[in-house]
Amino acid sequence: MPPSRVTGISLIDAEVTVNFENGGLSVFGVATPDQPALWTAKGTPGWFFGRPILFVSRLDKASVEAAVATMSSDMGGYWLRYYNSPKKTKAARAGAGKLKVASAIVTELYPPRKPEHGCAASQVIITDGREFSLLTTTPSWFEKTFSEMALPFYYGPSFLFVRKLDQALIRKAVKSMAEEGDHLLCLYDTPRRTLPEVLSEFKSRHFNPTQPA
C-alpha cells in the first residue's frame, strides 16, 4: 500500500511534526551531529538513548524537509512510522515494566583499541532469554564520520551514545534502558550489522546516483 502523502512539516524546538493527508502524524526529535557530545558530557550519566532522532547537517527547515521527503518515499514510508514517537508522559514512564539484564558485552569495536573514539555493537541478553544487538558509538566518532561522509542527513536504526566504549558504562546504560521495559531494546535492536556498514549503505542508497536503490 502506498504511503499517505505528506501535507505539512513543522520544526519547533528541535521537534519535527509531519502531517499526512489521512490526518495522521509523525512526531520525532531532530539534532545536528555535534549534539550527542553534550548529551553525554561530564555531569550526565555518560550515555544517551531515547526516541529516534533525525540527524541533519544543518538544523533548519530546508534540511528537515529534504530528509522527510526521502523518508516518505523510502520503504513505503516505513521510517516515518518507525520514528513516530511523541514524548512520553510521566504516567506512561512510571507504568513501564522493569527487565533484568543478564549480560551486556561489547563486540565489533572499531577502530580497535580506541574506546574513547569509536563504535561497537553491544550484545545484550536479558534474564527471560531474549537477545538484542545495539549499535553503540561515542559522540566524537559519530560526529567525525558524519562530517567525513558529507551526509546532509541520516535516519535509520537508532544508536546508543556513550562517552566511552567501556564495558561497565555500557552495562549501566543498558540497565537504565531496560528499566523502561522492552520497548527501547526492541526499537534499537539491529542484529548482524555494524555502524560503519549502516552509514555506508545509507549514503550509497540515497546520495550516490551511480548506486542502484
C-alpha positions in Angstrom: 0.0 0.0 0.0 1.4 3.4 -0.9 2.3 5.8 2.0 0.0 8.6 2.9 1.0 11.8 1.2 2.8 14.4 3.4 0.8 17.6 3.6 2.9 19.7 6.1 6.1 19.7 8.1 6.8 21.9 11.1 10.0 22.3 13.1 9.7 23.7 16.6 12.3 23.4 19.4 14.2 20.5 17.8 11.0 18.5 17.2 9.6 17.7 13.8 5.9 17.1 13.2 4.9 15.6 9.9 1.2 15.8 8.8 -0.3 13.3 6.4 -3.2 13.6 4.0 -5.2 11.0 6.0 -4.9 13.1 9.2 -2.1 11.1 10.8 1.1 12.5 12.3 4.7 11.5 12.8 6.5 13.3 15.6 10.2 12.9 16.4 13.3 14.7 17.5 16.0 16.3 15.3 19.6 17.3 16.0 22.9 18.1 14.5 25.7 15.5 14.9 27.6 17.6 17.4 24.7 17.4 20.0 25.4 13.9 21.3 28.7 15.2 22.9 26.5 17.5 25.0 24.1 14.7 25.9 27.0 12.6 27.3 29.2 15.3 28.7 30.5 15.4 32.3 27.7 15.9 34.7 25.5 13.5 32.8 25.4 9.7 33.3 27.6 9.3 30.3 25.1 7.8 27.9 22.1 8.8 25.9 19.2 6.9 24.4 15.6 7.6 23.8 13.2 8.1 20.9 14.6 8.1 17.4 16.5 11.2 16.4 16.8 12.5 12.8 20.3 13.9 12.3 20.8 16.8 9.9 24.0 18.7 9.0 22.1 22.0 9.4 19.2 22.4 11.8 16.8 24.3 9.5 13.5 23.6 7.9 15.0 23.1 4.4 17.3 20.3 5.7 14.4 18.7 7.6 12.1 18.9 4.6 14.7 17.2 2.4 15.1 14.4 4.9 11.3 13.9 5.3 10.9 13.8 1.5 13.3 10.9 1.3 11.8 9.2 4.4 8.3 9.4 2.9 9.4 7.5 -0.3 11.8 5.1 1.4 10.4 1.6 2.0 6.8 2.8 1.6 7.3 5.4 4.4 8.5 2.9 6.9 10.9 5.2 8.6 8.3 7.8 9.3 6.3 5.2 11.1 9.5 4.0 13.0 10.4 7.5 14.0 6.9 8.5 15.2 7.4 8.9 19.0 5.6 11.6 20.8 7.2 12.4 24.1 6.0 10.1 26.9 4.1 11.4 29.8 5.4 10.8 33.4 2.5 8.5 33.9 3.4 6.4 30.9 7.1 6.2 32.0 6.0 5.2 35.6 3.9 2.4 34.2 6.8 0.7 32.3 7.7 -2.8 33.5 11.3 -3.4 34.5 13.5 -6.0 32.9 16.7 -7.5 34.3 19.9 -7.5 32.2 21.8 -10.8 32.3 24.8 -9.5 30.3 26.0 -6.7 28.0 29.1 -7.4 26.0 30.9 -5.1 23.6 31.8 -6.6 20.3 32.9 -5.4 16.8 34.9 -2.5 18.3 36.1 -0.1 15.6 38.7 1.3 15.4 40.4 -1.4 17.7 41.7 -0.2 21.0 40.1 3.3 20.8 37.3 3.1 23.4 37.1 6.9 23.7 36.6 7.4 19.9 34.9 4.6 18.1 31.9 2.4 17.6 30.8 -1.1 18.5 27.9 -3.5 18.9 26.5 -4.1 22.4 25.2 -7.7 22.6 22.6 -7.7 25.3 20.8 -10.7 27.0 18.0 -10.2 29.4 17.0 -12.8 32.0 14.0 -14.0 30.0 16.4 -15.2 27.4 15.9 -12.6 24.7 18.9 -11.2 23.0 19.4 -7.7 21.4 22.2 -6.1 19.4 22.6 -2.3 19.9 24.6 -0.1 17.6 26.8 1.9 20.0 29.0 4.9 19.4 31.0 7.6 21.1 29.7 11.1 20.1 33.2 12.0 18.7 33.3 9.1 16.3 29.7 9.7 15.1 30.3 13.5 14.5 33.6 12.9 12.7 32.2 10.2 10.5 29.1 12.1 9.7 31.2 15.1 8.6 33.7 12.9 6.6 30.9 11.2 4.7 29.3 14.6 4.0 25.9 13.4 4.9 23.1 16.1 4.6 21.0 13.9 7.0 20.7 10.5 8.5 17.8 8.4 9.5 17.6 4.7 10.2 18.4 2.4 13.1 18.9 4.2 16.4 22.3 4.4 18.2 23.2 4.2 21.8 25.6 7.0 22.5 28.2 6.5 25.3 31.0 8.8 26.4 33.4 5.8 26.2 33.1 2.3 24.9 33.6 0.9 28.4 32.0 -2.4 29.3 30.8 -1.2 32.8 29.4 2.1 31.4 27.5 0.3 28.6 26.1 -2.2 31.0 24.8 0.7 33.2 23.3 2.3 30.1 21.6 -0.9 29.0 20.2 -1.5 32.5 18.8 2.1 32.5 17.2 1.4 29.1 15.7 -1.9 30.3 14.1 -0.1 33.3 11.7 1.4 30.8 10.6 -2.1 29.6 11.4 -3.8 26.4 10.2 -1.1 24.0 13.6 0.6 23.6 15.5 -2.6 23.4 13.2 -3.7 20.6 13.5 -0.3 18.9 17.3 -0.2 19.0 17.8 -3.9 18.1 19.9 -4.1 14.9 21.3 -7.6 14.6 24.2 -8.6 12.3 25.0 -5.0 11.4 27.8 -2.6 12.4 27.6 1.2 12.4 30.1 1.7 9.5 28.0 -0.7 7.4 24.8 1.1 8.2 26.1 4.6 7.4 27.9 3.4 4.2 24.8 1.7 3.0 22.7 4.7 3.8 25.0 7.0 1.8 25.1 4.6 -1.2 21.4 4.3 -1.3 20.5 8.0 -1.1 23.5 10.1 -2.2 25.3 8.1 -4.8 23.5 8.4 -8.1 25.5 5.6 -9.7 24.4 3.1 -7.0 21.1 1.3 -7.6 18.5 1.9 -4.9 
